[in-house]
Amino acid sequence: MRRRDFIGSATVTAALSALSTSPAWATGDRDVIRRAFLYGYGIYEFARTALGAGVRQGYRPNTLLRRRTLSDHTHRMVTAPNNDTLYASAFLELSAGPVEVTAPDAPDRYHSIAFMNAFTDNFAYLGTRATGGRAGRWWVAGPDWRGRAPAGVGVIRSDTNDVWMLGRTLVAGPEDLAAANAAQDGINLIIPPERGPARDIVARPALEPTGALFLDTVNEMLGRSSRQTGHARRARGFRRVGIHAGVAGAYAALPRAGQVLWDEQIPALLTELRANADNGSRIVNGWRLPPPGVGDFGENDLLRSTIALWGLAALSIEEATYFRCAQDGAGNRLDGNRAYRFTIPASGVPVDAFWSLSMYEETPDGRFFFVDNPIRRYAVGDRTPGLVHNGDGSLTFLLQADQPTGPLATNWLPAPRGPFMTSFRAYLPQADMRAGRWTPPPLVPAQPA
């Protein structure tokens, strides 16, 4: 971070002095560090994802990247990706002024453009549900901007200067890819000529942070907006343990006891997050129902951090509902050494857009990615071609590692040889699903087909 990007030097000196002279640390500070970690982990993962995207994809802030093909087992930028939509992604940096976003005119094709602040809350949408799928122009502005957009241009206001814009455009199948690409071309990012250059993130957050790296990253991200609005105001409650907007070197200024606590706590807290993927949500038919608040977390920092770990950029419930399943209907862990059947009833799924069932293997760090398989199928759903329905109109899928034979062979969703997780996605869910009155049927153990 450049010197001029920090808060005033006198304020920095005072903040560091206060940290080094704070009262002796006690056992109770473990709880303060835990709460500070949960508060800051979403910001940390935002920065790590933004920087990782830049390294892998070779683009900088305020640059739009369109993925022209669907995600597969090689795509690992986002945990638990989908195989239903094309992505258009940009990490916006708004300190020098707004950037302009255009949306496509595609009322008959599901698409959404979600705007997520640095705290990982989705604060605005464009697209099928939010704007009727019609074309338009919007300026996305940060908390520091004071100005007026041109006539005919809407304003989307963020409470942080860092924003992840993530567009999704539905693909009905391989033959639909060209048309989906054409619709995706309507998503554009335009930099007004009068605004200055975008700032890079200086910190280099790692998958497994140290106390110093965590505090440096969180404090830098907090300091990138001069006006502390929204959740940034809550950082004041964690200053004693080193969370302080714009202050570099906060870890080094802590008493040795504080440094030790941070370095001891972070591995344990990451383990807690990985073990807490349920975060109090209910299980029905083996499916974990989404807890309230996904995508708009309020002050539920445990949920915020859990989603940042295993499903960063998850949409809010009005846009999409996600169900996760790691066990069969009897409560036994799903394992690709066995076979399962999953049947959608003839009445279908209560959605206004589409639904899909995705298969994931779990990595040692608690993230989920698609499974490499010989037919390159990572998900099935209402657009999968060639599916065979049962005589009563229901639809049964075969989840197993070996390629099946028989009349339902085309309904195969390949599984890994070992533990796996499935995700059921429903876009534009109807009221019964949003209220929890409809849930996916259970995965039922079966003989391999």
VENVEN-V887793 format. One record per residue. N is the residue number from 0. RES is the residue in one small letter. PSI is psi in radians with two decimals (999 if undefined). OMEGA is omega in whole degrees, -180 to 180 (* if undefined). Layout:
n=N res=RES psi=PSI omega=OMEGA
n=N res=RES psi=PSI omega=OMEGA
This chain:
n=0 res=m psi=2.35 omega=180
n=1 res=r psi=2.63 omega=-177
n=2 res=r psi=-0.69 omega=-177
n=3 res=r psi=-0.22 omega=178
n=4 res=d psi=-0.25 omega=177
n=5 res=f psi=2.83 omega=171
n=6 res=i psi=2.94 omega=-175
n=7 res=g psi=2.50 omega=-174
n=8 res=s psi=-0.63 omega=179
n=9 res=a psi=-0.70 omega=179
n=10 res=t psi=-0.69 omega=178
n=11 res=v psi=-0.81 omega=-180
n=12 res=t psi=-0.74 omega=180
n=13 res=a psi=-0.69 omega=-179
n=14 res=a psi=-0.77 omega=180
n=15 res=l psi=-0.66 omega=178
n=16 res=s psi=-0.70 omega=179
n=17 res=a psi=-0.63 omega=179
n=18 res=l psi=-0.78 omega=-175
n=19 res=s psi=-0.37 omega=-178
n=20 res=t psi=0.22 omega=-180
n=21 res=s psi=2.76 omega=-179
n=22 res=p psi=2.81 omega=-178
n=23 res=a psi=2.46 omega=-178
n=24 res=w psi=2.55 omega=-177
n=25 res=a psi=3.07 omega=-179
n=26 res=t psi=-0.61 omega=-179
n=27 res=g psi=-0.36 omega=180
n=28 res=d psi=-0.31 omega=174
n=29 res=r psi=-0.71 omega=179
n=30 res=d psi=-0.66 omega=178
n=31 res=v psi=-0.74 omega=179
n=32 res=i psi=-0.71 omega=178
n=33 res=r psi=-0.82 omega=-180
n=34 res=r psi=-0.63 omega=178
n=35 res=a psi=-0.69 omega=178
n=36 res=f psi=-0.81 omega=-180
n=37 res=l psi=-0.61 omega=176
n=38 res=y psi=-0.74 omega=-172
n=39 res=g psi=-0.20 omega=-173
n=40 res=y psi=-0.63 omega=178
n=41 res=g psi=-0.75 omega=178
n=42 res=i psi=-0.73 omega=180
n=43 res=y psi=-0.83 omega=-179
n=44 res=e psi=-0.59 omega=175
n=45 res=f psi=-0.87 omega=-179
n=46 res=a psi=-0.73 omega=-179
n=47 res=r psi=-0.70 omega=179
n=48 res=t psi=-0.74 omega=179
n=49 res=a psi=-0.79 omega=-179
n=50 res=l psi=-0.67 omega=178
n=51 res=g psi=-0.67 omega=177
n=52 res=a psi=-0.70 omega=180
n=53 res=g psi=-0.72 omega=180
n=54 res=v psi=-0.78 omega=-175
n=55 res=r psi=-0.67 omega=-173
n=56 res=q psi=-0.20 omega=175
n=57 res=g psi=0.56 omega=177
n=58 res=y psi=2.78 omega=-174
n=59 res=r psi=3.07 omega=177
n=60 res=p psi=2.62 omega=179
n=61 res=n psi=0.55 omega=175
n=62 res=t psi=2.24 omega=-177
n=63 res=l psi=2.29 omega=174
n=64 res=l psi=2.13 omega=175
n=65 res=r psi=2.18 omega=172
n=66 res=r psi=2.10 omega=-172
n=67 res=r psi=-0.12 omega=176
n=68 res=t psi=2.83 omega=-180
n=69 res=l psi=2.70 omega=179
n=70 res=s psi=2.59 omega=175
n=71 res=d psi=-2.87 omega=-175
n=72 res=h psi=-0.23 omega=-180
n=73 res=t psi=-0.19 omega=-176
n=74 res=h psi=2.02 omega=-173
n=75 res=r psi=0.46 omega=178
n=76 res=m psi=-0.68 omega=-178
n=77 res=v psi=2.30 omega=177
n=78 res=t psi=2.55 omega=-179
n=79 res=a psi=0.99 omega=180
n=80 res=p psi=2.94 omega=174
n=81 res=n psi=2.80 omega=179
n=82 res=n psi=0.46 omega=-177
n=83 res=d psi=-0.50 omega=-170
n=84 res=t psi=2.69 omega=169
n=85 res=l psi=2.50 omega=179
n=86 res=y psi=2.50 omega=167
n=87 res=a psi=2.02 omega=-167
n=88 res=s psi=2.45 omega=174
n=89 res=a psi=2.35 omega=171
n=90 res=f psi=1.95 omega=-175
n=91 res=l psi=2.45 omega=176
n=92 res=e psi=1.99 omega=-164
n=93 res=l psi=0.18 omega=-175
n=94 res=s psi=-0.50 omega=-179
n=95 res=a psi=0.06 omega=178
n=96 res=g psi=3.04 omega=-177
n=97 res=p psi=2.82 omega=166
n=98 res=v psi=2.67 omega=-178
n=99 res=e psi=2.37 omega=178
n=100 res=v psi=2.36 omega=173
n=101 res=t psi=2.55 omega=178
n=102 res=a psi=2.61 omega=-177
n=103 res=p psi=2.80 omega=172
n=104 res=d psi=1.60 omega=-176
n=105 res=a psi=1.16 omega=-177
n=106 res=p psi=-0.33 omega=-176
n=107 res=d psi=0.10 omega=178
n=108 res=r psi=2.17 omega=180
n=109 res=y psi=2.30 omega=170
n=110 res=h psi=2.70 omega=175
n=111 res=s psi=2.60 omega=172
n=112 res=i psi=1.92 omega=-178
n=113 res=a psi=2.50 omega=178
n=114 res=f psi=2.07 omega=-176
n=115 res=m psi=2.23 omega=179
n=116 res=n psi=3.11 omega=-176
n=117 res=a psi=-0.33 omega=176
n=118 res=f psi=0.04 omega=176
n=119 res=t psi=0.36 omega=171
n=120 res=d psi=2.34 omega=170
n=121 res=n psi=2.01 omega=-174
n=122 res=f psi=-0.15 omega=179
n=123 res=a psi=2.68 omega=177
n=124 res=y psi=2.62 omega=164
n=125 res=l psi=2.74 omega=174
n=126 res=g psi=-2.74 omega=-173
n=127 res=t psi=-0.93 omega=-177
n=128 res=r psi=-0.82 omega=-168
n=129 res=a psi=-0.65 omega=-174
n=130 res=t psi=0.37 omega=176
n=131 res=g psi=0.21 omega=179
n=132 res=g psi=0.19 omega=-176
n=133 res=r psi=2.73 omega=179
n=134 res=a psi=2.72 omega=177
n=135 res=g psi=3.01 omega=180
n=136 res=r psi=2.39 omega=179
n=137 res=w psi=2.50 omega=169
n=138 res=w psi=2.27 omega=175
n=139 res=v psi=2.08 omega=-173
n=140 res=a psi=2.55 omega=179
n=141 res=g psi=3.13 omega=-176
n=142 res=p psi=-0.35 omega=-177
n=143 res=d psi=-0.19 omega=-173
n=144 res=w psi=2.38 omega=173
n=145 res=r psi=1.81 omega=-177
n=146 res=g psi=-2.90 omega=-178
n=147 res=r psi=2.34 omega=179
n=148 res=a psi=2.74 omega=177
n=149 res=p psi=2.81 omega=178
n=150 res=a psi=2.41 omega=179
n=151 res=g psi=0.06 omega=-180
n=152 res=v psi=2.15 omega=177
n=153 res=g psi=2.91 omega=179
n=154 res=v psi=2.26 omega=172
n=155 res=i psi=2.08 omega=-174
n=156 res=r psi=2.24 omega=176
n=157 res=s psi=2.59 omega=176
n=158 res=d psi=0.13 omega=169
n=159 res=t psi=2.68 omega=179
n=160 res=n psi=-0.17 omega=177
n=161 res=d psi=2.25 omega=-176
n=162 res=v psi=2.40 omega=170
n=163 res=w psi=2.04 omega=174
n=164 res=m psi=2.10 omega=-176
n=165 res=l psi=1.94 omega=179
n=166 res=g psi=2.51 omega=177
n=167 res=r psi=2.27 omega=179
n=168 res=t psi=2.16 omega=-175
n=169 res=l psi=2.42 omega=172
n=170 res=v psi=2.18 omega=-177
n=171 res=a psi=-0.34 omega=-179
n=172 res=g psi=3.08 omega=-177
n=173 res=p psi=-0.66 omega=-179
n=174 res=e psi=-0.23 omega=-178
n=175 res=d psi=-0.03 omega=-171
n=176 res=l psi=-0.72 omega=-179
n=177 res=a psi=-0.76 omega=179
n=178 res=a psi=-0.64 omega=177
n=179 res=a psi=-0.67 omega=176
n=180 res=n psi=-0.71 omega=180
n=181 res=a psi=-0.71 omega=177
n=182 res=a psi=-0.70 omega=180
n=183 res=q psi=-0.47 omega=179
n=184 res=d psi=-0.33 omega=178
n=185 res=g psi=-0.18 omega=175
n=186 res=i psi=2.02 omega=-177
n=187 res=n psi=2.73 omega=177
n=188 res=l psi=2.15 omega=-177
n=189 res=i psi=2.26 omega=-180
n=190 res=i psi=2.00 omega=177
n=191 res=p psi=2.39 omega=-173
n=192 res=p psi=-0.40 omega=-176
n=193 res=e psi=-0.20 omega=-176
n=194 res=r psi=2.74 omega=-178
n=195 res=g psi=-3.10 omega=-178
n=196 res=p psi=2.75 omega=178
n=197 res=a psi=2.59 omega=177
n=198 res=r psi=2.51 omega=171
n=199 res=d psi=2.80 omega=170
n=200 res=i psi=2.24 omega=-175
n=201 res=v psi=-0.71 omega=-180
n=202 res=a psi=2.70 omega=179
n=203 res=r psi=1.32 omega=-175
n=204 res=p psi=2.39 omega=180
n=205 res=a psi=2.91 omega=180
n=206 res=l psi=-0.70 omega=179
n=207 res=e psi=1.64 omega=-173
n=208 res=p psi=2.63 omega=164
n=209 res=t psi=2.97 omega=176
n=210 res=g psi=-0.75 omega=-179
n=211 res=a psi=-0.79 omega=-178
n=212 res=l psi=-0.67 omega=179
n=213 res=f psi=-0.87 omega=-178
n=214 res=l psi=-0.73 omega=179
n=215 res=d psi=-0.74 omega=-178
n=216 res=t psi=-0.85 omega=-178
n=217 res=v psi=-0.77 omega=-179
n=218 res=n psi=-0.66 omega=176
n=219 res=e psi=-0.79 omega=-179
n=220 res=m psi=-0.71 omega=177
n=221 res=l psi=-0.66 omega=-176
n=222 res=g psi=-0.10 omega=-178
n=223 res=r psi=-0.11 omega=171
n=224 res=s psi=2.12 omega=-177
n=225 res=s psi=-0.56 omega=176
n=226 res=r psi=2.04 omega=-179
n=227 res=q psi=1.75 omega=-177
n=228 res=t psi=2.95 omega=176
n=229 res=g psi=-2.38 omega=-177
n=230 res=h psi=-0.31 omega=179
n=231 res=a psi=-0.52 omega=180
n=232 res=r psi=-0.51 omega=-177
n=233 res=r psi=-0.23 omega=179
n=234 res=a psi=-0.44 omega=-179
n=235 res=r psi=-0.50 omega=-179
n=236 res=g psi=-0.12 omega=-177
n=237 res=f psi=0.27 omega=-178
n=238 res=r psi=-0.61 omega=-178
n=239 res=r psi=-0.56 omega=-178
n=240 res=v psi=0.23 omega=169
n=241 res=g psi=-0.03 omega=176
n=242 res=i psi=1.99 omega=-177
n=243 res=h psi=2.05 omega=-174
n=244 res=a psi=2.19 omega=173
n=245 res=g psi=0.02 omega=-177
n=246 res=v psi=2.02 omega=174
n=247 res=a psi=2.60 omega=178
n=248 res=g psi=0.30 omega=-178
n=249 res=a psi=-0.61 omega=179
n=250 res=y psi=-0.80 omega=-178
n=251 res=a psi=-0.46 omega=-178
n=252 res=a psi=-0.22 omega=179
n=253 res=l psi=2.65 omega=171
n=254 res=p psi=2.70 omega=-178
n=255 res=r psi=-0.64 omega=180
n=256 res=a psi=-0.65 omega=178
n=257 res=g psi=-0.71 omega=178
n=258 res=q psi=-0.76 omega=-180
n=259 res=v psi=-0.75 omega=-180
n=260 res=l psi=-0.77 omega=179
n=261 res=w psi=-0.84 omega=-176
n=262 res=d psi=-0.51 omega=176
n=263 res=e psi=-0.65 omega=-172
n=264 res=q psi=-0.64 omega=-172
n=265 res=i psi=-0.85 omega=178
n=266 res=p psi=-0.70 omega=179
n=267 res=a psi=-0.65 omega=-180
n=268 res=l psi=-0.64 omega=175
n=269 res=l psi=-0.69 omega=176
n=270 res=t psi=-0.71 omega=178
n=271 res=e psi=-0.76 omega=179
n=272 res=l psi=-0.75 omega=-178
n=273 res=r psi=-0.55 omega=179
n=274 res=a psi=-0.14 omega=-173
n=275 res=n psi=0.55 omega=-178
n=276 res=a psi=-0.42 omega=179
n=277 res=d psi=-0.61 omega=177
n=278 res=n psi=0.74 omega=175
n=279 res=g psi=0.09 omega=-180
n=280 res=s psi=2.75 omega=-179
n=281 res=r psi=2.67 omega=174
n=282 res=i psi=2.21 omega=177
n=283 res=v psi=2.19 omega=-179
n=284 res=n psi=0.50 omega=-178
n=285 res=g psi=-0.16 omega=-179
n=286 res=w psi=2.34 omega=177
n=287 res=r psi=2.04 omega=-179
n=288 res=l psi=2.51 omega=180
n=289 res=p psi=2.29 omega=177
n=290 res=p psi=2.68 omega=177
n=291 res=p psi=2.46 omega=173
n=292 res=g psi=-0.02 omega=179
n=293 res=v psi=2.26 omega=180
n=294 res=g psi=-0.24 omega=177
n=295 res=d psi=1.39 omega=-159
n=296 res=f psi=-0.27 omega=-174
n=297 res=g psi=-2.28 omega=179
n=298 res=e psi=0.35 omega=176
n=299 res=n psi=1.40 omega=-174
n=300 res=d psi=-0.42 omega=175
n=301 res=l psi=-0.79 omega=177
n=302 res=l psi=-0.74 omega=179
n=303 res=r psi=-0.82 omega=-178
n=304 res=s psi=-0.68 omega=179
n=305 res=t psi=-0.77 omega=179
n=306 res=i psi=-0.63 omega=177
n=307 res=a psi=-0.57 omega=180
n=308 res=l psi=-0.88 omega=-170
n=309 res=w psi=-0.11 omega=-179
n=310 res=g psi=0.79 omega=-178
n=311 res=l psi=2.38 omega=180
n=312 res=a psi=0.36 omega=174
n=313 res=a psi=2.46 omega=-179
n=314 res=l psi=2.77 omega=176
n=315 res=s psi=2.79 omega=-170
n=316 res=i psi=-0.52 omega=179
n=317 res=e psi=-0.50 omega=-178
n=318 res=e psi=-0.74 omega=-179
n=319 res=a psi=2.61 omega=175
n=320 res=t psi=2.33 omega=-178
n=321 res=y psi=2.25 omega=172
n=322 res=f psi=2.40 omega=178
n=323 res=r psi=2.53 omega=-180
n=324 res=c psi=2.14 omega=175
n=325 res=a psi=0.19 omega=180
n=326 res=q psi=2.70 omega=178
n=327 res=d psi=-3.11 omega=-176
n=328 res=g psi=-0.37 omega=179
n=329 res=a psi=0.01 omega=178
n=330 res=g psi=0.14 omega=-180
n=331 res=n psi=2.49 omega=-177
n=332 res=r psi=2.33 omega=177
n=333 res=l psi=2.36 omega=-177
n=334 res=d psi=2.25 omega=-177
n=335 res=g psi=-0.11 omega=172
n=336 res=n psi=-0.12 omega=173
n=337 res=r psi=2.97 omega=179
n=338 res=a psi=2.68 omega=-178
n=339 res=y psi=2.74 omega=173
n=340 res=r psi=2.48 omega=-180
n=341 res=f psi=2.10 omega=-173
n=342 res=t psi=2.13 omega=173
n=343 res=i psi=2.22 omega=-178
n=344 res=p psi=2.83 omega=-179
n=345 res=a psi=-0.44 omega=179
n=346 res=s psi=-0.24 omega=175
n=347 res=g psi=-2.82 omega=-176
n=348 res=v psi=2.27 omega=-176
n=349 res=p psi=1.40 omega=178
n=350 res=v psi=2.73 omega=176
n=351 res=d psi=-0.10 omega=179
n=352 res=a psi=-1.49 omega=-178
n=353 res=f psi=2.97 omega=177
n=354 res=w psi=2.79 omega=178
n=355 res=s psi=2.76 omega=175
n=356 res=l psi=2.08 omega=-176
n=357 res=s psi=2.64 omega=-180
n=358 res=m psi=2.33 omega=-179
n=359 res=y psi=2.53 omega=165
n=360 res=e psi=2.66 omega=-177
n=361 res=e psi=2.35 omega=177
n=362 res=t psi=2.83 omega=-179
n=363 res=p psi=-0.43 omega=-179
n=364 res=d psi=0.16 omega=174
n=365 res=g psi=0.20 omega=178
n=366 res=r psi=2.92 omega=-172
n=367 res=f psi=2.32 omega=-179
n=368 res=f psi=2.82 omega=-178
n=369 res=f psi=2.76 omega=-176
n=370 res=v psi=2.22 omega=174
n=371 res=d psi=2.35 omega=-177
n=372 res=n psi=2.78 omega=-172
n=373 res=p psi=-0.38 omega=-180
n=374 res=i psi=0.09 omega=178
n=375 res=r psi=0.78 omega=176
n=376 res=r psi=2.15 omega=-176
n=377 res=y psi=-0.21 omega=-179
n=378 res=a psi=2.74 omega=173
n=379 res=v psi=2.81 omega=-179
n=380 res=g psi=-2.81 omega=-175
n=381 res=d psi=-0.08 omega=178
n=382 res=r psi=-0.01 omega=-178
n=383 res=t psi=2.15 omega=-177
n=384 res=p psi=2.65 omega=171
n=385 res=g psi=0.18 omega=-179
n=386 res=l psi=2.56 omega=179
n=387 res=v psi=2.14 omega=179
n=388 res=h psi=2.68 omega=174
n=389 res=n psi=2.94 omega=-177
n=390 res=g psi=-0.50 omega=-180
n=391 res=d psi=0.09 omega=180
n=392 res=g psi=-0.12 omega=177
n=393 res=s psi=2.99 omega=-174
n=394 res=l psi=2.05 omega=-178
n=395 res=t psi=2.24 omega=176
n=396 res=f psi=2.56 omega=178
n=397 res=l psi=2.07 omega=179
n=398 res=l psi=1.90 omega=-178
n=399 res=q psi=2.86 omega=-177
n=400 res=a psi=-0.66 omega=-178
n=401 res=d psi=2.49 omega=180
n=402 res=q psi=2.21 omega=-176
n=403 res=p psi=2.92 omega=171
n=404 res=t psi=2.99 omega=178
n=405 res=g psi=-3.05 omega=-172
n=406 res=p psi=-0.41 omega=-179
n=407 res=l psi=0.29 omega=-176
n=408 res=a psi=-0.54 omega=-179
n=409 res=t psi=-0.15 omega=-180
n=410 res=n psi=0.44 omega=-176
n=411 res=w psi=2.32 omega=168
n=412 res=l psi=1.86 omega=-173
n=413 res=p psi=2.40 omega=179
n=414 res=a psi=2.74 omega=174
n=415 res=p psi=2.93 omega=174
n=416 res=r psi=1.51 omega=-178
n=417 res=g psi=-2.96 omega=-178
n=418 res=p psi=2.52 omega=178
n=419 res=f psi=2.94 omega=177
n=420 res=m psi=2.49 omega=174
n=421 res=t psi=2.69 omega=178
n=422 res=s psi=2.27 omega=176
n=423 res=f psi=2.05 omega=-178
n=424 res=r psi=2.38 omega=178
n=425 res=a psi=2.02 omega=-177
n=426 res=y psi=2.35 omega=-172
n=427 res=l psi=1.06 omega=-179
n=428 res=p psi=2.52 omega=177
n=429 res=q psi=3.04 omega=-171
n=430 res=a psi=-0.69 omega=-179
n=431 res=d psi=-0.67 omega=179
n=432 res=m psi=-0.75 omega=-179
n=433 res=r psi=-0.56 omega=-179
n=434 res=a psi=-0.03 omega=179
n=435 res=g psi=0.21 omega=179
n=436 res=r psi=-0.26 omega=175
n=437 res=w psi=2.26 omega=175
n=438 res=t psi=2.76 omega=179
n=439 res=p psi=2.61 omega=175
n=440 res=p psi=2.84 omega=-178
n=441 res=p psi=2.75 omega=167
n=442 res=l psi=2.20 omega=-174
n=443 res=v psi=2.17 omega=175
n=444 res=p psi=2.47 omega=-176
n=445 res=a psi=2.91 omega=173
n=446 res=q psi=2.46 omega=178
n=447 res=p psi=2.42 omega=-180
n=448 res=a psi=999 omega=*
